[in-house]
Amino acid sequence: MARKYFGTDGIRGRVGEGAITPEFVLRLGWAAGQVLVEHSAKTGGSRLILIGKDTRISGYMFESALQAGLISAGIDVGLLGPMPTPAIAYLTRTFQAQAGIVISASHNPYYDNGIKFFSATGTKLDDELEQAIEAKLDEAMQTAPGLGKARRITDAAGRYIEYCKGTVPWGFTLTGLQIVLDCANGATYHVAPKVFAELGARVIPMAVEPDGLNINSDCGSTHPERLQAAVLAQGADLGIALDGDGDRLLMVDHKGELVDGDELLYIIAAHRHRQKTACAGVVGTQMTNLGLEVALKELGMELVRAKVGDRYVIEAMHKHQWLLGGESSGHIICNDVSTTGDGIIAALQVVMAMMESGNNLNQLKLGMSKYPQTMINVRTPAKDKLAEHTEVHQAVADGEAKLNGKGRVLLRPSGTEPLVRVMVEGENQPLVREVAQDIADVVERCLQ
């Protein structure tokens, strides 16, 4: 069934436009409350819903609107304040709440925002419930006879910090390790430095002074250049770059070289293989570098590709009963310790591989050889009409012919932004770049 509002990662857009207005979010809170009240009546669950947010300035406005809508539907609300997305998934489970709601646009600039939901088990809300919420949005708001109440949960950060520390073995220490930690002026600014410091690392924090406008601005996993320079300047062992809501990361080795999501997945998988931990396979996406597939095969593991989006990665993980999956962008899901992508927890898994193997990050990533890959983002308001243009299909066919069976082409409309992503991968880097640019030029011309 076609969705009116929900995308692959909730509802997202420019503040003040479309669904990202206080009026709509008020109705969304009421509609979600109505649906979840009915659901709790069937399942015997609570009528508590948690709300957390990242640090963008519009979060205050949408937090109030959601709160009012939920209370009018008879829902009790727990306010978490600025907290990472995966923390809200965890706290939803531990408070036995009916759902958790995140106000965030993840890695997007401050002028965007969004709403996404977690179920009582800390996973993405079922499609059936999202569809029911969309249907309820078409009804007129009616205040419930029994209003809900709101309270602020003051120990949320401490609970999540202890949870993160508990995902590594008892007695594990980072003593002697120097880490530059870039929190993107986002939701991890007050928790991530404490996690690594309390485990014994010397932490040099960056981008931990959010002002509502500087989230993801020239910092974090989307802009790691300053982190790379800082690692070299400080002589640090590694750098960690989180995004605005803390569900993805990139890392930097001691040479200042980036370590992306595919390489991080390989490091975690290889470590589990060495430790003889059950890891039959890994779930990646259509964007996953071919080098990861080859490297895993050498370890006797399989790579399965899902559609882009952590929702689809998690679905494939459950289908195959595998515990590890992720995306090139840095969404890493370790399903034995977390129900969703968690940048802090994934970083801890990588650092644990370093400490237990005695190898630095640069040495660990050398087990995987990346194939040259170029991705060009074509900004267009007509991304959904991509399939209608025969000229685009011909450009893809021409590109694949030039690669001569030694590469692949992928065109994908973004699920969260007005973009078409053109990805080309192959053995010959100059040829890969040429093919990608040729196709991107055709996409831009056809979809303007």
ZAMARGU-4260 file (C-alpha; in steps of 0.2 Angstrom, whole numbers, plus 5000, padded with zeros to 4 digits):
<rodrens>
0) 5000/5000/5000 | 5007/5017/4995 | 5012/5028/5010 | 5006/5046/5011 | 5018/5052/5024
5) 5030/5038/5031 | 5045/5034/5021 | 5059/5021/5024 | 5064/5030/5040 | 5049/5039/5047
10) 5043/5056/5041 | 5056/5068/5036 | 5057/5085/5027 | 5061/5104/5028 | 5054/5112/5044
15) 5038/5122/5039 | 5034/5112/5024 | 5023/5097/5020 | 5021/5086/5035 | 5035/5095/5045
20) 5024/5108/5053 | 5018/5109/5071 | 5000/5108/5066 | 5003/5091/5057 | 5014/5085/5071
25) 5000/5089/5084 | 4988/5078/5073 | 5001/5065/5071 | 5003/5063/5090 | 4985/5062/5092
30) 4983/5049/5078 | 4998/5039/5084 | 4990/5040/5102 | 4973/5034/5096 | 4981/5019/5086
35) 4993/5014/5100 | 4979/5015/5114 | 4969/5003/5104 | 4984/4992/5101 | 4988/4992/5120
40) 4970/4987/5124 | 4973/4971/5113 | 4990/4967/5119 | 4989/4972/5137 | 5003/4984/5135
45) 5006/5001/5144 | 4999/5018/5139 | 5016/5026/5140 | 5026/5033/5125 | 5043/5040/5126
50) 5049/5055/5116 | 5067/5060/5113 | 5075/5072/5101 | 5092/5077/5094 | 5098/5095/5096
55) 5091/5104/5082 | 5081/5120/5087 | 5065/5115/5079 | 5065/5100/5091 | 5057/5110/5105
60) 5042/5115/5094 | 5039/5097/5088 | 5041/5090/5106 | 5028/5101/5112 | 5016/5097/5098
65) 5018/5078/5099 | 5016/5079/5118 | 5000/5088/5116 | 4993/5077/5103 | 4997/5061/5113
70) 4990/5068/5129 | 4974/5072/5121 | 4973/5054/5115 | 4974/5048/5133 | 4993/5043/5132
75) 5005/5046/5146 | 5022/5054/5140 | 5039/5052/5146 | 5051/5066/5140 | 5069/5060/5137
80) 5076/5077/5130 | 5091/5076/5118 | 5095/5058/5117 | 5103/5047/5103 | 5090/5037/5092
85) 5096/5020/5098 | 5095/5026/5116 | 5077/5029/5113 | 5075/5012/5106 | 5083/5005/5122
90) 5074/5015/5134 | 5057/5011/5126 | 5061/4993/5130 | 5067/4995/5148 | 5052/5007/5153
95) 5040/4994/5145 | 5033/5008/5135 | 5020/5006/5121 | 5032/5015/5109 | 5046/5027/5107
100) 5046/5043/5096 | 5062/5051/5090 | 5062/5069/5083 | 5077/5070/5072 | 5082/5071/5054
105) 5098/5061/5058 | 5113/5067/5047 | 5103/5081/5038 | 5105/5100/5042 | 5097/5109/5056
110) 5083/5116/5045 | 5076/5098/5042 | 5067/5088/5055 | 5058/5071/5056 | 5048/5059/5066
115) 5051/5041/5068 | 5043/5027/5079 | 5050/5012/5089 | 5039/4998/5094 | 5038/4992/5112
120) 5052/4980/5108 | 5064/4994/5102 | 5062/4989/5083 | 5054/4999/5069 | 5035/5001/5071
125) 5026/4988/5061 | 5020/4993/5043 | 5002/4988/5049 | 5003/5001/5063 | 5011/5015/5052
130) 4997/5012/5040 | 4984/5013/5054 | 4991/5030/5060 | 4991/5037/5042 | 4972/5032/5041
135) 4968/5040/5057 | 4976/5056/5052 | 4961/5058/5040 | 4949/5059/5055 | 4945/5074/5065
140) 4954/5076/5081 | 4943/5072/5097 | 4950/5074/5114 | 4949/5057/5124 | 4938/5057/5140
145) 4954/5053/5151 | 4969/5064/5147 | 4986/5058/5148 | 5000/5065/5159 | 5018/5070/5155
150) 5034/5068/5166 | 5052/5071/5162 | 5064/5056/5164 | 5079/5064/5172 | 5091/5048/5173
155) 5089/5044/5154 | 5107/5048/5150 | 5114/5038/5164 | 5104/5023/5160 | 5110/5023/5142
160) 5128/5026/5146 | 5128/5011/5158 | 5119/5001/5144 | 5133/5005/5131 | 5147/5000/5143
165) 5138/4984/5147 | 5139/4978/5129 | 5158/4974/5131 | 5164/4961/5142 | 5166/4964/5161
170) 5184/4970/5165 | 5187/4976/5147 | 5197/4993/5147 | 5202/5006/5135 | 5216/5012/5146
175) 5231/5018/5136 | 5220/5022/5120 | 5218/5040/5114 | 5202/5044/5105 | 5196/5060/5096
180) 5177/5059/5097 | 5167/5070/5085 | 5148/5071/5091 | 5142/5081/5077 | 5135/5094/5089
185) 5121/5081/5090 | 5112/5070/5102 | 5127/5060/5108 | 5136/5076/5114 | 5133/5073/5133
190) 5134/5053/5133 | 5147/5047/5120 | 5162/5056/5128 | 5157/5048/5145 | 5155/5030/5138
195) 5173/5030/5131 | 5181/5040/5146 | 5173/5029/5159 | 5180/5013/5150 | 5197/5021/5152
200) 5201/5030/5136 | 5208/5047/5135 | 5195/5056/5125 | 5197/5072/5115 | 5179/5078/5112
205) 5174/5088/5096 | 5158/5096/5091 | 5150/5094/5108 | 5143/5112/5110 | 5126/5111/5101
210) 5117/5128/5098 | 5102/5121/5089 | 5109/5127/5072 | 5126/5118/5071 | 5121/5100/5071
215) 5130/5091/5057 | 5138/5107/5051 | 5155/5104/5045 | 5157/5090/5058 | 5151/5072/5061
220) 5151/5057/5050 | 5145/5067/5035 | 5160/5080/5036 | 5175/5070/5044 | 5189/5081/5037
225) 5191/5090/5054 | 5192/5074/5063 | 5205/5067/5051 | 5216/5083/5054 | 5213/5082/5073
230) 5218/5063/5074 | 5235/5068/5065 | 5238/5084/5075 | 5235/5075/5092 | 5244/5059/5087
235) 5228/5049/5093 | 5226/5031/5090 | 5209/5033/5081 | 5195/5045/5078 | 5176/5042/5079
240) 5163/5052/5070 | 5145/5050/5074 | 5130/5058/5066 | 5117/5070/5073 | 5106/5057/5080
245) 5120/5044/5085 | 5114/5029/5074 | 5129/5029/5062 | 5147/5032/5062 | 5163/5033/5053
250) 5181/5030/5060 | 5198/5037/5057 | 5214/5027/5059 | 5230/5034/5066 | 5236/5039/5049
255) 5221/5050/5047 | 5213/5038/5034 | 5194/5036/5034 | 5187/5019/5039 | 5169/5018/5032
260) 5154/5007/5036 | 5159/4992/5024 | 5176/4992/5032 | 5169/4993/5050 | 5157/4978/5046
265) 5172/4968/5040 | 5182/4972/5055 | 5168/4966/5067 | 5164/4951/5057 | 5182/4946/5056
270) 5185/4948/5074 | 5169/4937/5078 | 5176/4924/5066 | 5193/4924/5075 | 5184/4923/5092
275) 5173/4908/5084 | 5157/4918/5088 | 5143/4912/5077 | 5143/4923/5062 | 5138/4913/5046
280) 5134/4929/5036 | 5132/4948/5036 | 5118/4958/5028 | 5124/4973/5018 | 5114/4983/5005
285) 5114/4987/4986 | 5128/5000/4990 | 5139/4988/4999 | 5157/4988/4991 | 5161/4972/4982
290) 5177/4971/4992 | 5167/4966/5007 | 5158/4952/4999 | 5175/4945/4993 | 5184/4947/5010
295) 5169/4939/5019 | 5169/4924/5007 | 5188/4921/5011 | 5182/4920/5029 | 5169/4907/5024
300) 5155/4920/5027 | 5141/4925/5015 | 5135/4943/5011 | 5117/4946/5007 | 5112/4962/5000
305) 5096/4971/5006 | 5088/4987/4999 | 5096/5003/5006 | 5089/5007/5023 | 5092/5000/5040
310) 5074/4994/5040 | 5077/4982/5026 | 5094/4977/5033 | 5086/4972/5049 | 5072/4963/5040
315) 5085/4952/5031 | 5095/4949/5047 | 5080/4942/5055 | 5076/4932/5039 | 5093/4924/5039
320) 5094/4924/5058 | 5111/4933/5057 | 5117/4945/5070 | 5127/4957/5060 | 5122/4969/5046
325) 5124/4987/5041 | 5127/5000/5027 | 5142/5009/5019 | 5136/5025/5027 | 5140/5018/5044
330) 5123/5011/5051 | 5130/4995/5060 | 5118/4984/5068 | 5124/4971/5081 | 5108/4962/5084
335) 5116/4952/5099 | 5118/4969/5109 | 5106/4981/5101 | 5090/4981/5091 | 5094/4995/5079
340) 5109/5004/5072 | 5120/5012/5086 | 5135/5022/5083 | 5143/5021/5100 | 5140/5002/5102
345) 5147/4999/5084 | 5162/5009/5088 | 5165/4999/5104 | 5164/4983/5094 | 5177/4989/5083
350) 5188/4995/5097 | 5186/4979/5106 | 5193/4970/5090 | 5208/4982/5091 | 5212/4979/5109
355) 5209/4960/5109 | 5219/4957/5092 | 5233/4969/5097 | 5232/4977/5080 | 5228/4995/5076
360) 5213/5001/5065 | 5224/5003/5050 | 5230/4985/5051 | 5213/4978/5054 | 5205/4986/5039
365) 5219/4979/5027 | 5210/4962/5027 | 5197/4970/5015 | 5202/4978/4998 | 5189/4990/4992
370) 5184/4991/4974 | 5184/5009/4967 | 5167/5016/4969 | 5160/5033/4964 | 5143/5040/4970
375) 5136/5056/4963 | 5120/5063/4971 | 5109/5072/4958 | 5097/5084/4967 | 5080/5083/4959
380) 5062/5086/4964 | 5057/5072/4952 | 5066/5058/4959 | 5051/5046/4959 | 5050/5048/4940
385) 5067/5040/4937 | 5060/5024/4930 | 5050/5033/4917 | 5064/5039/4906 | 5071/5028/4893
390) 5086/5039/4890 | 5091/5035/4908 | 5089/5017/4905 | 5100/5018/4890 | 5114/5028/4899
395) 5114/5014/4912 | 5115/5000/4898 | 5129/5010/4890 | 5139/5011/4906 | 5137/4993/4910
400) 5144/4989/4893 | 5159/5000/4896 | 5162/4991/4912 | 5162/4974/4902 | 5156/4963/4917
405) 5169/4970/4929 | 5158/4981/4939 | 5141/4987/4942 | 5129/5002/4941 | 5115/5006/4953
410) 5103/5021/4952 | 5093/5024/4968 | 5081/5038/4973 | 5085/5043/4991 | 5072/5038/5004
415) 5074/5054/5014 | 5080/5068/5002 | 5076/5074/4985 | 5091/5065/4977 | 5095/5052/4965
420) 5110/5042/4969 | 5121/5036/4955 | 5133/5023/4960 | 5146/5014/4949 | 5159/5001/4955
425) 5172/4992/4946 | 5191/4988/4944 | 5196/5003/4934 | 5194/5019/4944 | 5196/5032/4930
430) 5183/5022/4920 | 5171/5021/4935 | 5172/5039/4937 | 5168/5042/4919 | 5153/5031/4918
435) 5146/5038/4934 | 5147/5056/4928 | 5140/5051/4911 | 5125/5043/4919 | 5123/5057/4932
440) 5123/5070/4918 | 5109/5061/4909 | 5099/5059/4925 | 5101/5078/4929 | 5095/5083/4912
445) 5080/5071/4912 | 5073/5075/4929 | 5074/5094/4930
</rodrens>
